[in-house]
Amino acid sequence: MRYAIQAEGLVKHYGETKALDGVDLAVPPGRLLGVLGPNGAGKTTAVRILATLLSPDAGSASVLGFDVLRQAHQVRSLIGLTGQYAAVDEMLTGVENLVMIGRLLGLSRSESRQRAKALLERFDLADAGGRATKTYSGGMRRRLDLAASLVGRPQVLFLDEPTTGLDPRSRTELWGVVRGLMADGVTVLLTTQYLEEADQLADDIVVFDHGRVIASGTSDELKATTGAQVLEVRPLDAQQLELVAKVVTDVIDEEPELSGGKVTAAVYDPAVVPAVVRRLDDLGVVASELTLRKSSLDEVFLSLTGHRAEEPADQEEVLV
């Protein structure tokens, strides 16, 4: 099978820091691979190597069959890249930013203007196209930045934490844009710290930690790796939260988590649920919420690494 993105044994060091430690990746054409991991896990380093911006110390990588080292020019003609921070010129208008990029890519002036107009309409920026981008909101800048990466009609798109710093509404809007690209057949590699983002968008997911891929699969496959479901109980009377926690502890023989006015615990045997219900009923405790659900990706990540994806890594991230 010919992969749109493929990497084997990628290694990269920054001094004593091993940013990548033998990373393998394989993305079939037209799919979105979500790369999860905390700051310092190596996500950005992997993207920079695949986008021909860095050379690996060991290993190999290719995009649409072209080697990222020996055939970097061909790779660059086929890809788009959106980094963690908007790279548009704030003094130029939206139209001027896109036209400039079109001209740099070798399009004629008329072709550049036509492409800019089409992209601004697609990203719901047509009304703001004549304004300086310094007047844009954060979400508008990110959409313009993504539009800029599409001027050359890339077949493969690298999105390196594209929704960092966006409010929930802007993030959801950008998700809609990414779904549209996937519908057009664009292959996407998306790095993110937001577990919900990967859950919403990714066909396949790999989890990075300390420069290694520690797990891979679909969202459902990763959720099944914990072997547990999650019990959540919220008492109608908030003052009974500690009592509910004691009941759950007695039944599952493990300390649950108390947060947000509810008790949460990993459950390996669904039969414990009726046991918890009976004990709460005997004690006269009324639950306003009692659910048994699959583990979330956040809980999977915590199980795999011992820390949550959004927590900062021990080492400072500069380029990794």
ZANUTOR-370952 format. One record per residue (C-alpha): residue number from 1; y, x, z; residue in three letters. Coordinates in steps of 0.02 Angstrom, whole numbers, plus 50000, padded with zeros to 5 digits. Layout:
<recs>
NUM	Y	X	Z	ALA
...
</recs>
This chain:
<recs>
1	50000	50000	50000	MET
2	50174	50064	49957	ARG
3	50290	50046	50104	TYR
4	50478	50020	50088	ALA
5	50503	50134	50240	ILE
6	50373	50258	50300	GLN
7	50380	50398	50427	ALA
8	50242	50512	50492	GLU
9	50254	50626	50642	GLY
10	50444	50635	50651	LEU
11	50505	50763	50779	VAL
12	50686	50803	50821	LYS
13	50758	50911	50960	HIS
14	50934	50926	51028	TYR
15	50922	51084	51132	GLY
16	50799	51046	51272	GLU
17	50804	50859	51234	THR
18	50662	50794	51125	LYS
19	50744	50645	51039	ALA
20	50590	50608	50933	LEU
21	50415	50662	50980	ASP
22	50297	50621	50838	GLY
23	50358	50450	50777	VAL
24	50261	50351	50646	ASP
25	50337	50199	50559	LEU
26	50282	50090	50414	ALA
27	50382	49941	50348	VAL
28	50315	49837	50202	PRO
29	50441	49779	50071	PRO
30	50543	49626	50116	GLY
31	50506	49629	50303	ARG
32	50614	49662	50454	LEU
33	50557	49792	50580	LEU
34	50637	49779	50751	GLY
35	50649	49944	50845	VAL
36	50671	49917	51031	LEU
37	50716	50041	51164	GLY
38	50849	50091	51291	PRO
39	50990	50213	51258	ASN
40	50917	50386	51231	GLY
41	50749	50322	51168	ALA
42	50773	50397	50995	GLY
43	50815	50243	50892	LYS
44	50976	50308	50816	THR
45	50900	50478	50779	THR
46	50760	50394	50682	ALA
47	50886	50291	50582	VAL
48	50991	50444	50541	ARG
49	50839	50538	50476	ILE
50	50784	50390	50370	LEU
51	50962	50371	50303	ALA
52	50966	50558	50255	THR
53	51101	50599	50383	LEU
54	50988	50714	50485	LEU
55	50841	50826	50447	SER
56	50687	50813	50558	PRO
57	50617	50969	50642	ASP
58	50443	50913	50591	ALA
59	50359	50768	50503	GLY
60	50402	50673	50344	SER
61	50486	50512	50292	ALA
62	50513	50413	50133	SER
63	50610	50260	50077	VAL
64	50540	50161	49930	LEU
65	50430	50311	49890	GLY
66	50572	50440	49887	PHE
67	50565	50584	50011	ASP
68	50719	50583	50125	VAL
69	50735	50772	50115	LEU
70	50686	50819	49937	ARG
71	50753	50661	49854	GLN
72	50900	50618	49967	ALA
73	51013	50567	49822	HIS
74	50889	50435	49762	GLN
75	50867	50371	49939	VAL
76	51055	50352	49964	ARG
77	51069	50251	49804	SER
78	50944	50124	49872	LEU
79	51000	50100	50053	ILE
80	51139	50026	50157	GLY
81	51183	50076	50336	LEU
82	51279	49986	50472	THR
83	51302	50085	50632	GLY
84	51341	50036	50810	GLN
85	51529	50030	50780	TYR
86	51625	49953	50635	ALA
87	51670	50089	50509	ALA
88	51804	49994	50413	VAL
89	51982	50059	50391	ASP
90	52092	49954	50506	GLU
91	52249	49983	50403	MET
92	52171	49913	50244	LEU
93	52138	49729	50210	THR
94	51962	49662	50197	GLY
95	51974	49660	50007	VAL
96	52043	49838	50001	GLU
97	51902	49903	50111	ASN
98	51768	49831	49998	LEU
99	51855	49879	49836	VAL
100	51874	50058	49898	MET
101	51688	50069	49934	ILE
102	51646	49994	49765	GLY
103	51753	50124	49678	ARG
104	51671	50264	49778	LEU
105	51502	50198	49721	LEU
106	51556	50209	49540	GLY
107	51598	50027	49505	LEU
108	51746	49988	49392	SER
109	51902	49913	49470	ARG
110	51860	49739	49405	SER
111	51678	49753	49461	GLU
112	51735	49812	49633	SER
113	51853	49663	49651	ARG
114	51719	49539	49594	GLN
115	51594	49614	49717	ARG
116	51723	49610	49858	ALA
117	51764	49428	49824	LYS
118	51580	49378	49822	ALA
119	51542	49469	49985	LEU
120	51695	49402	50076	LEU
121	51642	49225	50029	GLU
122	51462	49258	50081	ARG
123	51516	49323	50251	PHE
124	51643	49183	50280	ASP
125	51789	49305	50269	LEU
126	51874	49242	50110	ALA
127	52024	49170	50203	ASP
128	52049	49334	50297	ALA
129	52021	49449	50149	GLY
130	52207	49482	50124	GLY
131	52239	49528	50306	ARG
132	52233	49701	50383	ALA
133	52067	49722	50471	THR
134	52156	49774	50631	LYS
135	52194	49588	50650	THR
136	52009	49540	50640	TYR
137	51906	49488	50790	SER
138	51756	49594	50840	GLY
139	51635	49476	50755	GLY
140	51739	49476	50594	MET
141	51743	49666	50591	ARG
142	51555	49675	50611	ARG
143	51531	49551	50468	ARG
144	51649	49653	50359	LEU
145	51557	49812	50406	ASP
146	51393	49731	50355	LEU
147	51472	49670	50193	ALA
148	51529	49849	50159	ALA
149	51349	49910	50174	SER
150	51298	49784	50040	LEU
151	51426	49829	49906	VAL
152	51297	49937	49819	GLY
153	51162	49801	49828	ARG
154	51040	49904	49934	PRO
155	50855	49866	49932	GLN
156	50835	49936	50108	VAL
157	50960	49907	50249	LEU
158	50970	50003	50413	PHE
159	51057	49906	50553	LEU
160	51084	50018	50706	ASP
161	51124	49902	50852	GLU
162	51240	49797	50743	PRO
163	51279	49667	50877	THR
164	51327	49788	51017	THR
165	51480	49721	51107	GLY
166	51484	49554	51018	LEU
167	51500	49389	51110	ASP
168	51352	49268	51097	PRO
169	51432	49163	50960	ARG
170	51471	49314	50849	SER
171	51298	49382	50880	ARG
172	51219	49218	50824	THR
173	51328	49217	50668	GLU
174	51272	49392	50623	LEU
175	51090	49341	50648	TRP
176	51119	49207	50516	GLY
177	51184	49339	50396	VAL
178	51032	49449	50425	VAL
179	50915	49302	50393	ARG
180	51004	49273	50228	GLY
181	50973	49454	50178	LEU
182	50790	49438	50221	MET
183	50779	49281	50114	ALA
184	50848	49386	49970	ASP
185	50703	49509	49990	GLY
186	50800	49651	50072	VAL
187	50694	49763	50185	THR
188	50780	49786	50354	VAL
189	50756	49907	50497	LEU
190	50851	49842	50649	LEU
191	50873	49940	50809	THR
192	50925	49843	50962	THR
193	50926	49839	51151	GLN
194	50929	49649	51148	TYR
195	50752	49583	51166	LEU
196	50804	49408	51109	GLU
197	50874	49482	50949	GLU
198	50707	49559	50902	ALA
199	50617	49400	50953	ASP
200	50730	49298	50839	GLN
201	50732	49410	50685	LEU
202	50590	49534	50676	ALA
203	50429	49513	50578	ASP
204	50359	49665	50668	ASP
205	50419	49763	50820	ILE
206	50398	49941	50882	VAL
207	50448	49995	51057	VAL
208	50525	50167	51080	PHE
209	50533	50258	51246	ASP
210	50574	50442	51271	HIS
211	50560	50479	51086	GLY
212	50389	50400	51062	ARG
213	50323	50236	50993	VAL
214	50233	50163	51144	ILE
215	50186	49993	51071	ALA
216	50192	49898	50906	SER
217	50147	49727	50838	GLY
218	50220	49555	50812	THR
219	50318	49474	50951	SER
220	50169	49365	51000	ASP
221	50050	49514	50995	GLU
222	50162	49614	51111	LEU
223	50181	49468	51230	LYS
224	49991	49456	51239	ALA
225	49975	49638	51292	THR
226	50026	49601	51471	THR
227	49879	49482	51490	GLY
228	49989	49371	51597	ALA
229	50088	49212	51588	GLN
230	50242	49182	51692	VAL
231	50257	49048	51827	LEU
232	50432	48988	51869	GLU
233	50468	48871	52013	VAL
234	50640	48806	52060	ARG
235	50649	48699	52218	PRO
236	50762	48546	52218	LEU
237	50828	48605	52387	ASP
238	50892	48784	52363	ALA
239	50866	48816	52549	GLN
240	50678	48805	52520	GLN
241	50675	48953	52400	LEU
242	50600	49072	52529	GLU
243	50467	48943	52572	LEU
244	50420	48925	52388	VAL
245	50409	49115	52375	ALA
246	50291	49120	52525	LYS
247	50179	48986	52446	VAL
248	50171	49080	52281	VAL
249	50134	49244	52372	THR
250	49992	49163	52470	ASP
251	49914	49090	52312	VAL
252	49927	49240	52193	ILE
253	49922	49375	52328	ASP
254	50073	49463	52254	GLU
255	50260	49464	52292	GLU
256	50357	49357	52164	PRO
257	50534	49388	52105	GLU
258	50677	49282	52174	LEU
259	50829	49264	52061	SER
260	50940	49129	51991	GLY
261	50880	49002	52119	GLY
262	50699	49010	52064	LYS
263	50537	49102	52102	VAL
264	50456	49197	51958	THR
265	50283	49276	51958	ALA
266	50157	49346	51834	ALA
267	50002	49236	51828	VAL
268	49833	49293	51760	TYR
269	49737	49135	51804	ASP
270	49815	48967	51754	PRO
271	49713	48884	51893	ALA
272	49838	48948	52020	VAL
273	49968	48824	51956	VAL
274	49886	48667	52027	PRO
275	49852	48765	52187	ALA
276	50038	48802	52204	VAL
277	50081	48620	52166	VAL
278	49962	48556	52300	ARG
279	50030	48673	52434	ARG
280	50210	48630	52391	LEU
281	50165	48445	52399	ASP
282	50082	48468	52570	ASP
283	50242	48551	52633	LEU
284	50353	48415	52560	GLY
285	50438	48534	52440	VAL
286	50501	48451	52280	VAL
287	50516	48563	52127	ALA
288	50656	48526	52004	SER
289	50575	48647	51883	GLU
290	50396	48711	51871	LEU
291	50341	48798	51711	THR
292	50205	48913	51648	LEU
293	50259	49011	51494	ARG
294	50218	49165	51391	LYS
295	50289	49331	51447	SER
296	50457	49370	51367	SER
297	50486	49530	51269	LEU
298	50594	49591	51413	ASP
299	50447	49569	51531	GLU
300	50333	49657	51406	VAL
301	50455	49802	51396	PHE
302	50464	49812	51585	LEU
303	50274	49813	51594	SER
304	50261	49951	51463	LEU
305	50399	50066	51524	THR
306	50434	50023	51705	GLY
307	50616	49981	51666	HIS
308	50712	49851	51567	ARG
309	50775	49887	51391	ALA
310	50957	49859	51436	GLU
311	50956	49986	51577	GLU
312	51033	50155	51533	PRO
313	50912	50299	51512	ALA
314	50917	50450	51630	ASP
315	50979	50564	51493	GLN
316	51149	50541	51414	GLU
317	51144	50475	51237	GLU
318	51260	50562	51116	VAL
319	51164	50565	50952	LEU
320	50999	50490	51001	VAL
</recs>
